[in-house]
Amino acid sequence: MNLRVLEVLAALGCLILFIALLVMLPGLMEGMEGLAYVTALVAFIASLSTAGYMIGKMAA
């Protein structure tokens, strides 16, 4: 598969994960909404970084 397509698919998948976490986590962590948003952001950054690392490894 073309690496550009794979990068776009990984970015879209991570964005969907981020939106899902933004919607779900505040309801699950009632009383700690701030921590829920930070957790969603950290999970998004971690998943996007991991995807980028794996794609970079494939390109090399």
C-alpha positions as CSV (number, residue, x, y, z in Angstrom):
1,M,0.0,0.0,0.0
2,N,1.2,3.5,-0.7
3,L,2.7,5.1,2.4
4,R,0.8,8.4,1.8
5,V,-2.5,6.6,1.9
6,L,-1.5,4.7,5.0
7,E,-0.5,7.9,6.7
8,V,-3.9,9.5,5.9
9,L,-5.8,6.4,7.1
10,A,-3.8,6.3,10.3
11,A,-4.5,10.0,10.9
12,L,-8.2,9.6,10.3
13,G,-8.3,6.6,12.6
14,C,-6.5,8.5,15.3
15,L,-8.9,11.5,14.9
16,I,-11.9,9.2,15.2
17,L,-10.4,7.7,18.3
18,F,-9.9,11.1,19.7
19,I,-13.4,12.2,19.0
20,A,-14.8,9.0,20.5
21,L,-12.7,9.5,23.7
22,L,-13.8,13.2,24.0
23,V,-17.4,12.0,23.9
24,M,-17.2,9.0,26.1
25,L,-14.6,9.8,28.8
26,P,-16.2,12.8,30.5
27,G,-19.4,10.7,31.1
28,L,-17.3,7.8,32.5
29,M,-15.2,10.0,34.7
30,E,-17.9,12.2,36.3
31,G,-16.4,14.8,38.6
32,M,-13.0,14.6,36.8
33,E,-13.9,16.1,33.4
34,G,-10.6,18.0,33.2
35,L,-8.6,14.8,33.6
36,A,-10.9,13.0,31.1
37,Y,-10.0,15.6,28.4
38,V,-6.3,15.4,29.2
39,T,-6.5,11.6,29.1
40,A,-8.2,11.8,25.6
41,L,-5.5,14.1,24.4
42,V,-2.7,11.9,25.7
43,A,-4.2,8.8,24.1
44,F,-4.6,10.7,20.8
45,I,-0.9,11.9,20.9
46,A,0.3,8.4,21.8
47,S,-1.7,6.6,19.1
48,L,-0.7,9.1,16.4
49,S,3.0,8.9,17.5
50,T,2.9,5.1,17.4
51,A,1.3,5.1,14.0
52,G,3.9,7.5,12.7
53,Y,6.7,5.4,14.2
54,M,5.4,2.2,12.6
55,I,4.9,3.8,9.2
56,G,8.4,5.3,9.4
57,K,9.7,1.9,10.2
58,M,8.0,0.5,7.1
59,A,9.4,3.2,4.9
60,A,13.0,2.5,6.0
